[in-house]
Amino acid sequence: MTKISLTMLALLLSSIGTVTTAYAAEIRVLSAGSLKLALDQLLPDFQKSTGDTVTIEYGTAGAIAGRIQKGELADVTIVSRSQLEMLEGQGKIAQGSRVNIASVGVGVAIRKGAPKPDISSVEAFKRALLSARSVGYVNPALGSSSGIYVAAMLERLGIAQDLKSKIKLVTVGGDIDGVFRGVADGEIEMQIGQISEIAISPGVDLAGPLPNEIQNLTFLAAGVVSASKAPEPANAFIRFIASPGTAAVLKASGFQPG
């Protein structure tokens, strides 16, 4: 190959690299914290395949939806399907960008290594709660879908008043990994929450899912924020996390894909 040909090849490769860099996007995602374990595993593959950079902030679904409502800048948000539909109706989410991601059920967390209580039936679950030293769940006032459900469920089961003195309402800050820290530290004997959040929490075990009769599935969906500066890369990110190739990671994180 001649010297001039080598020079032209070098210039061509340099220009390709420049174009790739120019088109690489920065995608900001605001997501419900229950997806943290799965997204942390999926993110490197997406960034490697696209060259895009993704930053993700987590919180309760209610808090994330509130931030989008207030106009916080982001490209993608992932919250419950009903919350995303509400945001879409308010014009905060681009029409037609909503994609269902996964569903997750509710379970009971106990301290790692502790004996697992019998929660295989509704009556057994009630007995376990009533005999527990303390019972926790995320404060419903924070907009947690699991916290809202658990508070209403205890009322329906007729044991809310009996548990009143032993209920520990958990406050979730920026550290979504710390939702079950009270269980790990021995301050809370049993804590009810989303199975996917139990899966990412150190120092705790999953005692089991709630019985089918009182189980509650939260359906998570993603959408492109209307004010996004990178709507196409944002759409590509959503398609990636909803693709069949991510199903195994979602299942291992406590979700049912789709």
N, C-alpha and C positions, 0 to 999 in steps of 0.2 A: 504494500500500500504506500502511495507517495506521501510526502510530507504534507502537501496541501490537502490530501484526502483526510489524513489524520486530524488536521486542524479543523476541517469542516465537521468531522464526526464529533470532535470535542465540543465544538460550538453547538451542535444539534443536541447533544446530551445535556449540556448546560442549560439550553433553552427549555428543554423538557422539564428539567428540575425546577426552573424558575416558574413555569406554568403550573406545575403541581403545587408548589408552595403558594402561588398566588391564589389558587382555588381552594386551598385547605381552609376549612371553616372552624370557627370556635362555637361550640354548641353548649348552651347553658340549660341544665335540666333541673327542675324542681319536682321532687318525687316523694310519694308516701314512703315512710321509712321501712315498711314491711318488705320492700323490694331490694333493700340494700345488699344483702348477701348475693342475690342473683346478679344484680347490675354490676357489682364490683368484679364478678367473675367474667361477665360478658364484655365489659368495656374494652379491655385490651385488644380483643379480636376486632372489634369495630374500628377502633382507632388505627390499628395496624393496616386494615384493609382499605380504609378511606383516606388516611392521612389527616383526618379531622381531629380536633381536640375537644374532648367532652368533660365538662365539670358538672358534678351533681351535688345538690344540697338536699338533705332529707329532713322530714318532720312528720307530724301527724297529717293525715289526709286533709282534715279540716283546716289546719294551719296553712298548709300549702295552697289549698283552694282560696283561703282568705288573702294570701299574698298576691295571687294572680288577680283576684277581684280588685285589689288596691292598686293594680297597675305595675307591680314589680316586673322589671325586665327579665325575660327568659325566652327560650326558644321552644322548649318542650315542657309540658307538665304531665305528671302521672298521679291521678287520684282515683277515687271511686267512680264508677260509671255514672252514677246519679249526679255526683258533683261536677263531673266533666260536662254532662248534658246541660246542667245549670249554667256553667261558665260559657258554653257554646251559645246558649240562648241569650246571654248577656253581651255577646259579641267579643268575649275575651279569648275565645278559641276559634281558629279558622274553620269555617264550615267545610264539612267533608273530610276533615283530617283525623277525626276520632277513630281509634282502633282499640278493640278489646285486647288486653294483654294476658290476664290470668285471673283466677279466683283463689281465695284462701279462706280456710275455716278457722274456727276458734278452738283453742286447747287450754290445758292447764299446765303451768310450769311449777316445778318443785326444785328444791336445792339439789345439786348434783350429788348422787349417791344415796339420797334419802329414799325410804320405802315409798313405792308408788301407791297412792290411794286408789280404791276401787271407784271408778267413775264410768263404769260400763253401761249403766242404766240411769234414767232420770232420778229414781229414788236413791240409788247408790251415790250419785253425784251430790244430791241434797244432803245425805248423811255425812259425806266427806267434808262438805263445806261447814256444816253445823258443828262438826267435831274438831275442825281446824283451829289452831291458836289464833291465826290471822288470815284474812283473805284480801287480796289486792286486785285492782284493775286500774287502767288509765282513767284519770279524771275525765268524765264526759264533757265537762266545760271546755276542754282543750280541742274538741272537735274530733276526737278519736272515734272511728267507726266501731271498734271493738268495745271501747268504754261505754259508748251510748247503748250498744246492744246489751252488754252485761248488766248495766243498771236496770234496764227494762225487763230483762230476763229474770233477775232475782225478784222483782216485783211480781211477775207472772207466776213464779214458782211459790210465792207466798212466804218467802224466807227473808225478805229484805229487812224487816224490822228485827228479826232474830239475829241477823248478822251485823246490825248497825254498829255495835260496840267494837267489833273486830275488823271492820272494813278499813283498808288502807288505800286511799286514792293516790295513785302514782302521778307525779308531775314529770312530763317529758320536756327536757330542754333541748339544746342543740345536739347532745350526745344520744342518738337513737339507740346505740348499743347498750345504753344503761337503763333501758326500760325495766329490765328484770333484775337490776342490781340488788334491790331489797330482798329478793328471793335468794340470790347468791350469798348475801351477807347474813342470812338467817333472820332478817327482820320480818319477812313475810313468809308464811308457811306454804300457802297456795296462791298463785296469781293466774288469773284468767286473761288470755290475750290471744292475738293472732299467732297461729302456728309458725309462720315464717319469721316472726320476730323472736319467738322462743328459740328458733334454730340458730340465730346469730348471737345469742346472748351467752357469754361465758359463765360458767359456774352453775348452770341450771340444766335440768332434764325435762323432757316432755313426758308428763304423766299419761297423756293421751288426749285425743280429740274429745269434744263434747259429744254426748249421745246424739244419734241422728235426729231424734224428736225435737231437740232444742239447738241443733247445730245452726250456725248462721254463716253463709258464704258472702264474702265481700268481693265484688267484681271490680277489678282495676282496669282502667283504660287510659290511653295516652292521647294527647292532642297537641297540635302546633299552636303556640301562642300567637294570637293575631298580630301582635307588634313585633314578632320575630324578624331579625335582620338576616336570618339564614333559613328561610322556610324549606328550601329543597333539602339541604343537609339534615334539617330537623325531621322532615318526612322520612328520609333514608334511615335515620336512627330508629324511628318508631317501627318502620318495616323490619329492621334487623331484629329488634327485641321481640317482635311478634312472629318471627319466622319459625318454621318447623325445627330448624337447627338449634334453637335455644330451649326446646322443650325439656331436654334432659336436665339442664341446669335449673330451670324453674321447678321441676318436680323435686329435685334434690333439696331445694330451698323451701319446700312445703307448699308449693302452688300446684294448681291444675291449670295448664296452659289454655289459652283461648277464652 
